[in-house]
Amino acid sequence: MNKLFSLLLLFATFLIFANYSSAQEIKPAEVKTVMKKVADWQIEHFNECYSGRQKPHHPLDWTNGALYVGMVKWAKMANDEKYWEWLKNIGEENEWLLYKRQYHADDHTVGQMYIELYRKYRDKKMIEPTQKQFDFIMYHPSQSVLNWKTPFHQDRWNWCDALFMSPPVWAKLYKVTSEKKYLDFMFEEYKATTDFLFDKKEHLYYRDERYITERDNGTKVFWSRGNGWVFAGLVNILNELNPESKEYKYFLKIYKKMAKKLLEIQTPEGHWAMSLLGQKFYPTPETSGSSFFVFGLAWGINQGILDKATYEPAAKKGWNAMVSHVTDDGMLGYVQPIGAAPGKAWPDKTEVYGTGAFLSAGSEIYKLTGGE
């Protein structure tokens, strides 16, 4: 009996702590403080590597491209030109080129930063290489199919990560040029990927074709960061579109379905499990996928798309969980290394894309908590 009482007391204490930490008031100034700490730490450690690679990621690699997406959002908040200058210097040093593969979505990611820099500085050289490359892709579209490991299969978006990497670049290019051909191309390709990888029952995306029939401890395999890529990418696309357009309504429908599902499967601690439907098999926190979900949910509340009373507690709980994994010097821990499926994460391991996701989340949590 004493043992049972002790277990019940321990469980009650855990629930009280979890509810307390999730309900803690979040102040806008505190959001900015932790964002600055994380951004500054990442810039200082930019050329270090964390996923077992032998050398740092190339500045134009997708890993850094995802960092820049979040860093741009922070630069808009920071009231300090040094962040813009840091980003601009990367573009100048690399002559505003996308990375090495013509069609591969990962190598398009850095284009999101280039277009945001163009919006600030209005220098056309910043986007001309991206526009030229996308024109080539449009007029020489890949003839590959979406099935995994078929010839040139990744010349199209046949893995869900790609929906964060490339489509927002197309949407941004459409917005800054007013040339609808970029939106039209992106829209048709996005629909093809969604028809192929989106589970209509679970309202989540398989990472790629290999996972559609796979089961992990009896559950369907929906990778957290993979779906985080999609969810954040949807936000970055929707921000560029006319809310009255058919394209906006299409993306919004997917976004709402995913948001509802994410609300249902958030862990009691505020994270999302690395295998989204397999919480008990993946209890380790993971901050890259979870940060993207916080970003997307907070954005929806701020836009009046998601009901605040329903979704705000989840967004704030998620943010508090993410902040709890920032070290005193500003490193975001528990970022799953580069991969394609649920795996492991550690408190002392990070990655640049995790920082990008965290900064994206902070940009919307800041607004949600009253920041201007």
N, C-alpha and C positions, 0 to 999 in steps of 0.2 A: 504493500500500500504506500509506504514512504517513497519507494522508487517511482511509482506511478504519479504521486503528488509532485515529486521533483520534476518529472518530465513535463507534466502539465504546466507547472510554474515556469519552466524554461521556455516552453512554447508560447505562453502568454506574454512573457517578457519580450520575446522575439517579435511578436505581433505589435506590441506597443511601440517598440523601437522602430519597426518598419513603418508603421503609420505615422510616427512622429517625424521620421526623417523625410517621408514623402510629403508631409503636410507643412514642413518648415516654410516660412515665408521667404520668397525669393525677391531680393531687391535689385533693381536695374543696375545700380552702381556695382554691386557684387558680381553681376554677370559680366560687366565690362572688365572688371579687375581680373577675373579668372581667365577670360578670353585673351586679355593682353599677356598674361603670364604664359599661357600655352602658346600663343603666337610667337612671343619673343624667344621662348625656349626652342621652338622648332626652327626658327631662323638661325639661331646660334648653332644648332646641331644639324643643319640642313644637309651637310655632306657626310653624315654618318648613316650607317645602314642597320636595319633591325630585323630583317627576315632571313638571316643566314646568307645573304649575298656576299660575294667577295669584294665588291666595290660599290660605291654609292649609285643610286638610280640616276640615270641621265636626266638632266633638267627638263627634258620634254617628254619623259616617260609618263604613262598614265598615272602612276603612283603620285608623282608630283603634280600632274594635272589636276587630280582630285584635291590635293592640298591647296592649289591656287584658287580653285572654286570657292573654298571656304575663306581663304585669305583675302580675296576680293571683298567678300561680305564684311569681314572685319575691317578692312581698310576704309570702307564707307562709313564705319562707325567711329573710328579711332581718333579722329581729329589730329592726325599726325601723318604728314606726307611721306614719312620714311617707309611706310608699308607699300604705298603706291610706287615709290622709287625702287624698292627692292623687286617688285614684280616687273616694272618696266625694264629694269636692267637685265632680267632674265630674257625678256623678249628681244632686246637689242643684241645681246650676246649671241642669240641663236637666229638672228636675222628674220624673226617673225615667222619662221617656218614651223609647220607641224612636224611630228616625228617621222620616222623613216618609212613606214609602210603606207602605201597610197590609199588603200581601202579600209584598213583595219581600224575599227572604232576606237581602240585604246589610244592609237596614235593621233586621234583627232582631239582628245580631251583638252589639251592646252589651248585650243582655239577658243574655249569659253573665256579664258583670261584675256586673250588678245582682243576679243570683241568688247569686253568690259573696259579695257584700257583705251580702246578706240573711242568709246563713249565718253570717257573722261577727257582725253587729249585731242580727239578729232584729227588724228594723223592717219591718213589712209594706208600708209605703208604697213601699219599694224595688222590690217586685215586682208591686204591684197593677196598674199600667198595662200591664205585659207580659202578665199573666194575662188582663186584660180584652180586650186586642187578640187574643190567641191564642184566647180563647173565641169572639170574633166570627168569626175565620178558620175555626174548626172548624164552626160552625153556618151559615157562608156560604162553603163551600169553592169555590175557583176552578173554573170550568168550562172553563178553557183546556186545550189539549193541549200536549205537550212539544216539538213541532216548532218549530224556530227561526223567529222572525219571524212566527209566527201571532199572532192578536189576544191581547193580554195574556199572551203566552207566559211572561214572567218572573214572573208571579204564582204559578207553580209552579217547582220546582227543576229547570229544564231545562238548567242549566250546572253543571259539577262543583264549581266554587267554592262554590256554594250549600250543599253538603253539610257544609262547615265552618261556614258563617255561621248557619244557622237550626236544623238538627236538634239540635245540642247544647243549645240553649236549651229546646227541647221536652223533651229528656231530663232536664235539670236541673229544669225546672218539675214534671215528673212526680215526681221524687225528693223535692223539698221539700214538695209538696202531697199526695203519695200518691194522686193522681187519675190513674188509668190511661188516661183518655181522651186525655191529652196524648201518652203513649207510643204509643197505638194509631194516632192520626192521623199522627204522625211516621213510624212504622214503615211504614205503607202508602205514604206519599209517597216515602220513601227507596227502597223496593223498586221503585216505578215508575221513578224516576230511574236506578237501577242497571240495571234491565232495558233501559233505553234507551241508556245511555252506557258501560256496562262491557264491555270486550272480553274475552270468555271465553277466548281463546287467550293474550293477552298479560297478562291480569290487571291491567290499567290502565284508567283512565277517559279517554274523549275529553272535551275541554273542553265541547263542545256538538255538536249535530247536524252543523254545518258541517264538522267535522273528521273525521267517520267515513270519508268517502271520499277525503279529501285525502291527498296524499303529499308529503313534503319530502325531496328527494334520494333518492327511492325508498323512504323509510321511513314507517311510520304516524306520525302526529303525536300524541304524548302529552306535553302541556306539563308541565314539572317542577313549577311552583308549583301548577298546577291539581290535580295528583295529590298534592302536598304538603297542599293544603287538605283533600282527602278523607282522607288517611292520619291527619293530626292530628285531624280531626273525628271519625274512628272512635274514637280513643283517648278523646277528651272525651265521647263517647257511652257507650262501654264502662264508663267510670269510674262511671256513674250507674246501671248495671243489675245485676240479680241474675244472677250467673254461671250459675245453673241455668235461667234463663228462655230461651224460644225466641228472643226478640229478641237476647239476648246472643250466643247461638250463631250466629245469622244474621250479626251484625256481625263476630264473631270469625272466621268463615270467610272473609269478604272481607279482613279485616285480615291473616290469615296468607298468603293468596294474594299480596297486594300486598307483604308483607314479603319473601317468597321471591324475587319478581321484583326488588325493589329491591336485594337482596343481589347478584344476578347482574349488574346494570347499573351499579353504582357505578363511578365513574372511578378510575384508579390514584391520583389526587391526593386522593380522598376526597369529592369533590363528586358531584352527579348533574347530567348535562347538561341544558340548558334544553329540548331535545327528547330525551326519555329514551332513545329508541332510535337517536339520531343523534349519538353522542359526537364523531365526527370532524368533523362539520359545525358543532358548537357547543362549541368548546374553552374558551370564556371561563367562569370560575367564576360561580356564581350562588348566593347565600346564603339566599334566602327559602325556596325549595323544598327545598334541601338541609337547612336547619335543621329544617324540619318532618319530614323523613325521619329525621334523627338523633333527634329527640324521640320519634317513634313507635317506632323500633327499640329505643332505650334503655328505653322504657316496657315493651315486651314482654319484654325480658330481666329487668327488675326484677320483673315480675309472674309470672315463671316460665313464660311462654307461649312464648317463643322460646328456643332452646337457646343457652346463654351462650357456649360454646366456638365455636359457628358464627357468631353474630351480634355478639358484643362487639367483635371487631377492627374491624368495619365501623362500628359506632357511634362508637367512640373515634377512628378515623381521620377520620370525618366531623366530629366535634367539633373535632379539632385543625385541620382545614382551615377550619372556620368561624372559629375564634379567630385564625387567621393573617390574617384580613381585617378585624379590629378595629383601628382606628387607635389611636395612643397616647392620644388624648383620649377615646376610647370610641365613635366612630362605626363602625357596621357597614357595610362597603363591599360592592360587587358585588351590590347588591339590584336585581333587574330592575324597571324602572318599571312602573306600572300598565299592564296589557295583558291579552291573552287567549290568547297563543301564544308559542312560543319567539322570542327576540329578542336584545337586547344588554344588557350590564351593565358598569358602570365602577367602578374602585376608590374613586372619590370621590363616588359617588352612593348614596344610601340611601333608605329609606322606613320609615314607622312599623310597617307590618306585618312587615317584615324583622326589626325589633327584637323584635316580639312572638314571632315564630318562634324567634329565637335564645334568648330568655328561656325559652320552653317547652322547648327542647332542653336548656338548662343545668339546668333543674329535675330532669330525669331523669338526665342525665349525673352530676350531683352525687350522686344516690342510687346510681348504678351504681358510682361510684368510692369508695363507703364513707361518704358524707356522711349524717348523720342529720337 
